[in-house]
Amino acid sequence: MRLFESLELAVLLVYVLGFFISKRFRPVLWGALPFLALVLVMLTTLIEGYRIQMLVGHVLTAIFCLFTLYQQYRKTKPEKAWRWWRWIPRIITPVVALSLCALAIALPYMFYVFHVPTPSGSYQIGTTDFSVTDPNRLEKWTTDPYDHRELMVKMWYPADLSEDSKLVPYDPYASEGSKVIARLLKQTIRLPETWFNYMGLVKSNSYLEPPVATAQQKYPIIIFSHGYLVGSMTQNTILMEELASNGYIVVSIGHTFETLFVSPPDGRVLPFNRKRAEQFWGEVNKTNDVRRILTLGHDEETLGSMFKDAIKTVPTLDSSINTWDEDVHFINDVVE
């Protein structure tokens, strides 16, 4: 949780708890708390950045401000005769307010803007991403027979910074990724397409495209491939920054149509190929070989041999491994 967000929610909670206290014992400034929360809403939005998880808290703040103004207006009117049913809102209002306040607190804590750990190495970190097309390979998973294999690449590397160097977000593709994830989850839970945009508010330790550090003439290169189908080229950013800070150039490949999504510079968003994913899980469900092997405790050589045999029962995965191998070799030639 960020500072102004935490303060806003704390102020709202204190205000709501005041409903359970007799008016005679409430602090004099209790009625000013919603307006303090309103100031914190503005500070949160302007300084820390808006995110949808705080929407319930922001709406509650506005409602409590209006409620306080209404209470002040009522004081100018003569009191009405006592009626027993007028106690019903006085009982229900605190319970409803406390429930909504609990929801307002829970959402940003469940989906919080976390802090990325500081890398242990001595180098500052630069990052860049770009798209490359392999002129020697056609794309298998598009309808255009003349499409060539296009890959997104993200790099982290030791860098020399300048005064103009700017930090990049932990996930610069948060907006595009949020839409893809929301569409994936809509079968089980409906979330706004902006629900995961908050990942773009997480700050990384990497700077946008500074020059490579001159401390060495050459740096070792590590090529990284993400998890199958639902992985992404930014999924291990913390590890990439740690390696780059210790003198490695790390190249992460987005294997198009078999990653959660890639977003080329022209603005397209290419999610994983749903038909291919269905083929993969259909083949895996027909055989337990792959799942059984992953739970065994054999040595690495034996497991490798068993896995190669099991992959033959999952043609989609076998085909993907060959494609990824070609992707890695192509990117290796590009970066060298």
DOZA-159850 format. One record per residue (C-alpha): residue number from 0; residue in three letters; x, y, z. Coordinates in nm, 3 decimals, padded with zeros to 5 digits. Layout:
DOZA-159850
R, NUM, Ala, X, Y, Z .
...
end
This chain:
DOZA-159850
R, 0, Met, 00.000, 00.000, 00.000 .
R, 1, Arg, 00.114, 00.350, -00.081 .
R, 2, Leu, 00.129, 00.631, 00.173 .
R, 3, Phe, -00.168, 00.849, 00.072 .
R, 4, Glu, -00.382, 00.544, -00.001 .
R, 5, Ser, -00.316, 00.407, 00.346 .
R, 6, Leu, -00.390, 00.742, 00.509 .
R, 7, Glu, -00.716, 00.781, 00.316 .
R, 8, Leu, -00.840, 00.438, 00.420 .
R, 9, Ala, -00.732, 00.493, 00.781 .
R, 10, Val, -00.925, 00.822, 00.795 .
R, 11, Leu, -01.234, 00.653, 00.648 .
R, 12, Leu, -01.214, 00.373, 00.904 .
R, 13, Val, -01.189, 00.618, 01.195 .
R, 14, Tyr, -01.486, 00.810, 01.059 .
R, 15, Val, -01.698, 00.494, 01.023 .
R, 16, Leu, -01.612, 00.380, 01.376 .
R, 17, Gly, -01.749, 00.713, 01.494 .
R, 18, Phe, -02.098, 00.597, 01.392 .
R, 19, Phe, -02.083, 00.342, 01.675 .
R, 20, Ile, -02.015, 00.614, 01.933 .
R, 21, Ser, -02.279, 00.833, 02.086 .
R, 22, Lys, -02.285, 01.185, 01.941 .
R, 23, Arg, -02.204, 01.326, 02.283 .
R, 24, Phe, -01.869, 01.143, 02.291 .
R, 25, Arg, -01.755, 01.197, 01.932 .
R, 26, Pro, -01.451, 01.424, 01.890 .
R, 27, Val, -01.525, 01.779, 01.779 .
R, 28, Leu, -01.341, 01.734, 01.447 .
R, 29, Trp, -01.503, 01.400, 01.363 .
R, 30, Gly, -01.722, 01.561, 01.096 .
R, 31, Ala, -01.413, 01.701, 00.921 .
R, 32, Leu, -01.263, 01.356, 00.856 .
R, 33, Pro, -01.440, 01.296, 00.521 .
R, 34, Phe, -01.300, 01.623, 00.388 .
R, 35, Leu, -00.951, 01.524, 00.505 .
R, 36, Ala, -01.003, 01.196, 00.316 .
R, 37, Leu, -01.109, 01.399, 00.011 .
R, 38, Val, -00.779, 01.589, 00.021 .
R, 39, Leu, -00.596, 01.254, 00.041 .
R, 40, Val, -00.793, 01.130, -00.263 .
R, 41, Met, -00.660, 01.425, -00.462 .
R, 42, Leu, -00.304, 01.368, -00.339 .
R, 43, Thr, -00.327, 00.997, -00.421 .
R, 44, Thr, -00.451, 01.068, -00.773 .
R, 45, Leu, -00.206, 01.349, -00.851 .
R, 46, Ile, 00.109, 01.211, -00.687 .
R, 47, Glu, 00.078, 00.833, -00.663 .
R, 48, Gly, -00.156, 00.770, -00.958 .
R, 49, Tyr, -00.516, 00.648, -00.974 .
R, 50, Arg, -00.600, 00.278, -00.972 .
R, 51, Ile, -00.939, 00.114, -00.988 .
R, 52, Gln, -00.890, -00.084, -00.665 .
R, 53, Met, -00.929, 00.245, -00.473 .
R, 54, Leu, -01.260, 00.330, -00.641 .
R, 55, Val, -01.477, 00.203, -00.352 .
R, 56, Gly, -01.275, 00.413, -00.106 .
R, 57, His, -01.299, 00.722, -00.325 .
R, 58, Val, -01.676, 00.683, -00.368 .
R, 59, Leu, -01.720, 00.633, 00.007 .
R, 60, Thr, -01.525, 00.952, 00.067 .
R, 61, Ala, -01.760, 01.146, -00.159 .
R, 62, Ile, -02.068, 00.992, 00.007 .
R, 63, Phe, -01.943, 01.072, 00.357 .
R, 64, Cys, -01.869, 01.432, 00.255 .
R, 65, Leu, -02.227, 01.470, 00.129 .
R, 66, Phe, -02.361, 01.298, 00.440 .
R, 67, Thr, -02.172, 01.540, 00.665 .
R, 68, Leu, -02.304, 01.840, 00.473 .
R, 69, Tyr, -02.655, 01.699, 00.501 .
R, 70, Gln, -02.614, 01.655, 00.875 .
R, 71, Gln, -02.510, 02.019, 00.905 .
R, 72, Tyr, -02.813, 02.123, 00.699 .
R, 73, Arg, -03.046, 01.924, 00.925 .
R, 74, Lys, -02.921, 02.113, 01.229 .
R, 75, Thr, -03.077, 02.428, 01.084 .
R, 76, Lys, -03.420, 02.264, 01.073 .
R, 77, Pro, -03.653, 02.212, 01.372 .
R, 78, Glu, -03.648, 01.860, 01.515 .
R, 79, Lys, -03.936, 01.635, 01.417 .
R, 80, Ala, -04.145, 01.441, 01.665 .
R, 81, Trp, -03.991, 01.115, 01.778 .
R, 82, Arg, -04.096, 00.808, 01.584 .
R, 83, Trp, -03.962, 00.459, 01.646 .
R, 84, Trp, -03.893, 00.386, 01.278 .
R, 85, Arg, -03.647, 00.673, 01.261 .
R, 86, Trp, -03.404, 00.455, 01.456 .
R, 87, Ile, -03.384, 00.202, 01.170 .
R, 88, Pro, -03.142, 00.411, 00.956 .
R, 89, Arg, -02.935, 00.482, 01.266 .
R, 90, Ile, -02.885, 00.109, 01.315 .
R, 91, Ile, -02.842, 00.008, 00.951 .
R, 92, Thr, -02.616, 00.296, 00.841 .
R, 93, Pro, -02.315, 00.209, 01.064 .
R, 94, Val, -02.329, -00.161, 00.967 .
R, 95, Val, -02.348, -00.086, 00.593 .
R, 96, Ala, -02.078, 00.182, 00.620 .
R, 97, Leu, -01.844, -00.053, 00.807 .
R, 98, Ser, -01.901, -00.330, 00.549 .
R, 99, Leu, -01.824, -00.097, 00.259 .
R, 100, Cys, -01.521, 00.038, 00.442 .
R, 101, Ala, -01.394, -00.318, 00.489 .
R, 102, Leu, -01.434, -00.376, 00.114 .
R, 103, Ala, -01.257, -00.047, 00.038 .
R, 104, Ile, -00.961, -00.159, 00.251 .
R, 105, Ala, -00.952, -00.519, 00.126 .
R, 106, Leu, -00.935, -00.448, -00.249 .
R, 107, Pro, -00.615, -00.238, -00.255 .
R, 108, Tyr, -00.450, -00.471, -00.002 .
R, 109, Met, -00.528, -00.779, -00.209 .
R, 110, Phe, -00.402, -00.612, -00.529 .
R, 111, Tyr, -00.132, -00.389, -00.388 .
R, 112, Val, 00.138, -00.180, -00.555 .
R, 113, Phe, 00.440, -00.371, -00.434 .
R, 114, His, 00.802, -00.258, -00.402 .
R, 115, Val, 01.068, -00.422, -00.618 .
R, 116, Pro, 01.381, -00.519, -00.419 .
R, 117, Thr, 01.704, -00.334, -00.488 .
R, 118, Pro, 01.950, -00.551, -00.686 .
R, 119, Ser, 02.270, -00.656, -00.511 .
R, 120, Gly, 02.513, -00.577, -00.795 .
R, 121, Ser, 02.726, -00.269, -00.852 .
R, 122, Tyr, 02.599, -00.180, -01.202 .
R, 123, Gln, 02.310, 00.050, -01.282 .
R, 124, Ile, 02.051, -00.116, -01.507 .
R, 125, Gly, 01.931, -00.019, -01.851 .
R, 126, Thr, 01.643, -00.176, -02.040 .
R, 127, Thr, 01.505, -00.167, -02.390 .
R, 128, Asp, 01.260, -00.367, -02.596 .
R, 129, Phe, 01.217, -00.411, -02.968 .
R, 130, Ser, 01.050, -00.624, -03.231 .
R, 131, Val, 01.237, -00.838, -03.483 .
R, 132, Thr, 01.113, -01.046, -03.776 .
R, 133, Asp, 01.280, -01.363, -03.901 .
R, 134, Pro, 01.286, -01.339, -04.282 .
R, 135, Asn, 01.358, -01.711, -04.313 .
R, 136, Arg, 01.055, -01.845, -04.124 .
R, 137, Leu, 00.684, -01.817, -04.193 .
R, 138, Glu, 00.441, -01.770, -03.904 .
R, 139, Lys, 00.246, -02.092, -03.842 .
R, 140, Trp, -00.038, -01.948, -03.636 .
R, 141, Thr, -00.183, -01.664, -03.842 .
R, 142, Thr, -00.423, -01.677, -04.133 .
R, 143, Asp, -00.192, -01.479, -04.362 .
R, 144, Pro, 00.027, -01.732, -04.550 .
R, 145, Tyr, 00.292, -01.463, -04.609 .
R, 146, Asp, 00.339, -01.368, -04.241 .
R, 147, His, 00.691, -01.416, -04.111 .
R, 148, Arg, 00.779, -01.504, -03.754 .
R, 149, Glu, 00.782, -01.184, -03.546 .
R, 150, Leu, 00.922, -01.175, -03.193 .
R, 151, Met, 00.925, -00.917, -02.916 .
R, 152, Val, 01.244, -00.894, -02.712 .
R, 153, Lys, 01.315, -00.718, -02.384 .
R, 154, Met, 01.673, -00.665, -02.264 .
R, 155, Trp, 01.829, -00.567, -01.932 .
R, 156, Tyr, 02.196, -00.470, -01.927 .
R, 157, Pro, 02.468, -00.293, -01.721 .
R, 158, Ala, 02.439, 00.079, -01.794 .
R, 159, Asp, 02.601, 00.417, -01.745 .
R, 160, Leu, 02.333, 00.668, -01.642 .
R, 161, Ser, 02.304, 01.037, -01.712 .
R, 162, Glu, 02.093, 01.314, -01.563 .
R, 163, Asp, 01.827, 01.249, -01.828 .
R, 164, Ser, 01.791, 00.878, -01.748 .
R, 165, Lys, 01.434, 00.783, -01.657 .
R, 166, Leu, 01.307, 00.485, -01.458 .
R, 167, Val, 01.061, 00.257, -01.637 .
R, 168, Pro, 00.761, 00.084, -01.477 .
R, 169, Tyr, 00.798, -00.275, -01.359 .
R, 170, Asp, 00.547, -00.374, -01.626 .
R, 171, Pro, 00.531, -00.118, -01.910 .
R, 172, Tyr, 00.263, -00.330, -02.081 .
R, 173, Ala, 00.027, -00.335, -01.782 .
R, 174, Ser, -00.264, -00.178, -01.970 .
R, 175, Glu, -00.251, -00.429, -02.257 .
R, 176, Gly, -00.194, -00.721, -02.019 .
R, 177, Ser, -00.487, -00.621, -01.800 .
R, 178, Lys, -00.727, -00.648, -02.093 .
R, 179, Val, -00.596, -00.992, -02.190 .
R, 180, Ile, -00.615, -01.126, -01.833 .
R, 181, Ala, -00.966, -00.987, -01.779 .
R, 182, Arg, -01.085, -01.160, -02.096 .
R, 183, Leu, -00.927, -01.487, -01.984 .
R, 184, Leu, -01.097, -01.471, -01.644 .
R, 185, Lys, -01.441, -01.364, -01.765 .
R, 186, Gln, -01.563, -01.726, -01.773 .
R, 187, Thr, -01.522, -01.752, -01.394 .
R, 188, Ile, -01.515, -01.393, -01.266 .
R, 189, Arg, -01.593, -01.067, -01.440 .
R, 190, Leu, -01.340, -00.792, -01.377 .
R, 191, Pro, -01.300, -00.453, -01.545 .
R, 192, Glu, -01.042, -00.460, -01.824 .
R, 193, Thr, -00.843, -00.198, -01.631 .
R, 194, Trp, -00.828, -00.412, -01.314 .
R, 195, Phe, -00.459, -00.501, -01.349 .
R, 196, Asn, -00.346, -00.161, -01.478 .
R, 197, Tyr, -00.202, -00.093, -01.133 .
R, 198, Met, 00.100, -00.307, -01.226 .
R, 199, Gly, 00.211, -00.011, -01.436 .
R, 200, Leu, 00.240, 00.193, -01.112 .
R, 201, Val, 00.503, -00.044, -00.969 .
R, 202, Lys, 00.848, 00.111, -01.005 .
R, 203, Ser, 01.141, -00.093, -01.128 .
R, 204, Asn, 01.516, -00.039, -01.089 .
R, 205, Ser, 01.572, -00.013, -01.465 .
R, 206, Tyr, 01.626, 00.299, -01.676 .
R, 207, Leu, 01.506, 00.351, -02.031 .
R, 208, Glu, 01.776, 00.291, -02.290 .
R, 209, Pro, 02.088, 00.446, -02.134 .
R, 210, Pro, 02.422, 00.352, -02.295 .
R, 211, Val, 02.584, 00.021, -02.206 .
R, 212, Ala, 02.832, 00.049, -01.918 .
R, 213, Thr, 03.190, 00.105, -02.033 .
R, 214, Ala, 03.346, -00.073, -01.735 .
R, 215, Gln, 03.395, -00.382, -01.956 .
R, 216, Gln, 03.427, -00.427, -02.331 .
R, 217, Lys, 03.211, -00.740, -02.332 .
R, 218, Tyr, 02.941, -00.881, -02.107 .
R, 219, Pro, 02.807, -01.238, -02.094 .
R, 220, Ile, 02.461, -01.285, -02.244 .
R, 221, Ile, 02.176, -01.488, -02.093 .
R, 222, Ile, 01.869, -01.572, -02.302 .
R, 223, Phe, 01.542, -01.629, -02.114 .
R, 224, Ser, 01.220, -01.797, -02.225 .
R, 225, His, 00.901, -01.742, -02.028 .
R, 226, Gly, 00.647, -01.998, -01.906 .
R, 227, Tyr, 00.432, -02.177, -02.161 .
R, 228, Leu, 00.115, -02.000, -02.283 .
R, 229, Val, 00.043, -01.782, -01.976 .
R, 230, Gly, 00.398, -01.656, -01.917 .
R, 231, Ser, 00.533, -01.324, -02.041 .
R, 232, Met, 00.872, -01.176, -02.125 .
R, 233, Thr, 00.850, -00.946, -01.819 .
R, 234, Gln, 00.751, -01.220, -01.571 .
R, 235, Asn, 01.094, -01.244, -01.403 .
R, 236, Thr, 01.190, -00.878, -01.404 .
R, 237, Ile, 01.332, -00.891, -01.050 .
R, 238, Leu, 01.568, -01.174, -01.149 .
R, 239, Met, 01.664, -00.996, -01.472 .
R, 240, Glu, 01.754, -00.679, -01.283 .
R, 241, Glu, 01.960, -00.878, -01.035 .
R, 242, Leu, 02.159, -01.040, -01.317 .
R, 243, Ala, 02.208, -00.713, -01.506 .
R, 244, Ser, 02.331, -00.539, -01.191 .
R, 245, Asn, 02.598, -00.808, -01.164 .
R, 246, Gly, 02.730, -00.762, -01.517 .
R, 247, Tyr, 02.508, -00.975, -01.741 .
R, 248, Ile, 02.306, -00.882, -02.047 .
R, 249, Val, 01.972, -01.061, -02.019 .
R, 250, Val, 01.756, -01.112, -02.326 .
R, 251, Ser, 01.394, -01.217, -02.267 .
R, 252, Ile, 01.198, -01.347, -02.567 .
R, 253, Gly, 00.823, -01.313, -02.608 .
R, 254, His, 00.733, -01.627, -02.803 .
R, 255, Thr, 00.447, -01.488, -03.011 .
R, 256, Phe, 00.109, -01.663, -02.975 .
R, 257, Glu, 00.247, -01.885, -02.697 .
R, 258, Thr, 00.289, -01.615, -02.438 .
R, 259, Leu, 00.015, -01.432, -02.249 .
R, 260, Phe, 00.055, -01.152, -02.504 .
R, 261, Val, 00.310, -00.940, -02.684 .
R, 262, Ser, 00.265, -00.579, -02.792 .
R, 263, Pro, 00.481, -00.475, -03.092 .
R, 264, Pro, 00.579, -00.107, -03.130 .
R, 265, Asp, 00.298, -00.044, -03.379 .
R, 266, Gly, 00.040, -00.084, -03.100 .
R, 267, Arg, -00.095, -00.429, -03.184 .
R, 268, Val, -00.172, -00.668, -02.898 .
R, 269, Leu, -00.110, -01.033, -02.988 .
R, 270, Pro, -00.243, -01.270, -02.718 .
R, 271, Phe, -00.175, -01.640, -02.701 .
R, 272, Asn, -00.342, -01.857, -02.963 .
R, 273, Arg, -00.655, -01.993, -02.793 .
R, 274, Lys, -00.698, -02.279, -03.040 .
R, 275, Arg, -00.342, -02.392, -02.978 .
R, 276, Ala, -00.392, -02.373, -02.601 .
R, 277, Glu, -00.703, -02.591, -02.628 .
R, 278, Gln, -00.510, -02.843, -02.837 .
R, 279, Phe, -00.231, -02.852, -02.580 .
R, 280, Trp, -00.459, -02.911, -02.278 .
R, 281, Gly, -00.664, -03.164, -02.472 .
R, 282, Glu, -00.349, -03.367, -02.543 .
R, 283, Val, -00.221, -03.335, -02.185 .
R, 284, Asn, -00.555, -03.454, -02.043 .
R, 285, Lys, -00.542, -03.764, -02.257 .
R, 286, Thr, -00.216, -03.878, -02.098 .
R, 287, Asn, -00.075, -03.851, -01.747 .
R, 288, Asp, 00.286, -03.900, -01.858 .
R, 289, Val, 00.392, -03.534, -01.841 .
R, 290, Arg, 00.219, -03.469, -01.508 .
R, 291, Arg, 00.355, -03.791, -01.358 .
R, 292, Ile, 00.713, -03.710, -01.458 .
R, 293, Leu, 00.696, -03.364, -01.303 .
R, 294, Thr, 00.618, -03.521, -00.964 .
R, 295, Leu, 00.899, -03.778, -00.971 .
R, 296, Gly, 01.225, -03.741, -00.784 .
R, 297, His, 01.464, -03.896, -01.038 .
R, 298, Asp, 01.802, -03.749, -01.127 .
R, 299, Glu, 01.823, -03.487, -01.400 .
R, 300, Glu, 01.948, -03.720, -01.674 .
R, 301, Thr, 01.676, -03.980, -01.613 .
R, 302, Leu, 01.405, -03.716, -01.596 .
R, 303, Gly, 01.530, -03.562, -01.921 .
R, 304, Ser, 01.510, -03.895, -02.100 .
R, 305, Met, 01.164, -03.969, -01.961 .
R, 306, Phe, 01.041, -03.623, -02.051 .
R, 307, Lys, 01.155, -03.658, -02.412 .
R, 308, Asp, 00.956, -03.980, -02.442 .
R, 309, Ala, 00.649, -03.823, -02.277 .
R, 310, Ile, 00.656, -03.518, -02.505 .
R, 311, Lys, 00.589, -03.746, -02.801 .
R, 312, Thr, 00.240, -03.796, -02.657 .
R, 313, Val, 00.182, -03.418, -02.665 .
R, 314, Pro, 00.247, -03.312, -03.027 .
R, 315, Thr, 00.152, -02.949, -02.965 .
R, 316, Leu, 00.418, -02.911, -02.697 .
R, 317, Asp, 00.673, -03.096, -02.909 .
R, 318, Ser, 00.605, -02.856, -03.197 .
R, 319, Ser, 00.632, -02.555, -02.964 .
R, 320, Ile, 00.967, -02.669, -02.827 .
R, 321, Asn, 01.106, -02.688, -03.182 .
R, 322, Thr, 00.967, -02.340, -03.261 .
R, 323, Trp, 01.110, -02.193, -02.941 .
R, 324, Asp, 01.446, -02.351, -03.016 .
R, 325, Glu, 01.445, -02.175, -03.354 .
R, 326, Asp, 01.337, -01.851, -03.182 .
R, 327, Val, 01.630, -01.870, -02.942 .
R, 328, His, 01.882, -01.938, -03.217 .
R, 329, Phe, 01.747, -01.648, -03.424 .
R, 330, Ile, 01.757, -01.403, -03.131 .
R, 331, Asn, 02.105, -01.523, -03.039 .
R, 332, Asp, 02.221, -01.431, -03.390 .
R, 333, Val, 02.049, -01.092, -03.364 .
R, 334, Val, 02.203, -00.986, -03.032 .
R, 335, Glu, 02.551, -01.108, -03.120 .
end
